[in-house]
Amino acid sequence: MKQYIIIVVLVLQASILFAQQEKKYIRQGNQLYQQQNYKDAESNYRVSIGKQGKTVAGNFNLGDALYKQKKYADAGQQFAKIAASSKNKEVLAKAYHNLGNSMLESNKLEESVTAYKKSLLNNPQDEETRYNLAYALEKLKQKQNKDKNKNNKNNKDKNKDNKDNKDKDKKDKDKKDQDKKNDDKNKDNKDNKDGQDKNDPNKNNGGQKPDPNNVSKEDAERMLEALNNDEKQTQDKLKNKKQKGAKVHIEKEW
């Protein structure tokens, strides 16, 4: 029985000692916090909560010190942990309020709106939280309108690009059709020219050799008269040579 009593006394003494140390580090942390030495304040708050981390004041002040150092993600996690582990409406209202601030600074507007609403559920009379909620809602509305305008612009640019591509395709097709028409026209002109060349006798013979079938009647009579004159002259020459007794040379044949 005595041993049991001694153990109980020792446990109580240890608890009292730990509580005293906890308060000591919280006080030191608060002093550093007031001096805007948030980094050292954070260290003292972490020591105060120890391994178990049950003290509300130490955890709450740790979150505040993280927030002041602009460690908004870490601060948000700290306040969310406090809210999840507490049933006290006052603690919940403050934890959600600070969580909303951390989310707002992280530009997580929807999360900040949700946190502020939960804070007001636990303390509907908090005008500061109500103001922060209105501010977050306005920021969220502006962001949604900006995103909507951006999407509309992207869609408009996309439609313009599609129209430009269609116009370009149409121009390319029209050019190809025109080139094909020109090729067909040039081919027809060449075929017509080749047909005319075949029908033109001067084109076939180079304009140098007249076609006997195309000699006029007058030209034929003149040619015949010339041949008769030549034959008559030849006969007259032979007749004169015979009368003079001239010898006629005869070519040999092999």
Long-range contacts (C-beta under 8 A, 24 or more apart in sequence): 18-50, 21-48, 22-48, 22-49, 22-50, 22-55, 22-58, 23-48, 24-48, 25-58, 26-55, 26-57, 26-58, 26-61, 29-58, 29-61, 29-65, 30-61, 33-61, 33-64, 33-65, 33-68, 36-68, 38-65, 38-68, 38-69, 39-65, 39-69, 41-65, 42-66, 42-69, 56-82, 56-86, 56-91, 60-91, 60-94, 60-95, 63-98, 64-98, 67-98, 67-101, 67-102, 67-105, 70-105, 72-102, 72-103, 72-105, 72-106, 73-102, 73-106, 75-102, 76-102, 76-103, 76-106, 83-118, 89-122, 89-123, 90-122, 90-123, 92-118, 92-119, 92-122, 93-119, 93-120, 93-122, 93-123, 93-126, 93-129, 94-119, 95-119, 96-122, 97-126, 97-128, 97-129, 97-132, 100-129, 100-132, 100-133, 100-136, 101-132, 104-132, 104-135, 104-136, 104-139, 109-136, 109-139, 109-140, 109-143, 110-140, 112-136, 113-137, 113-140
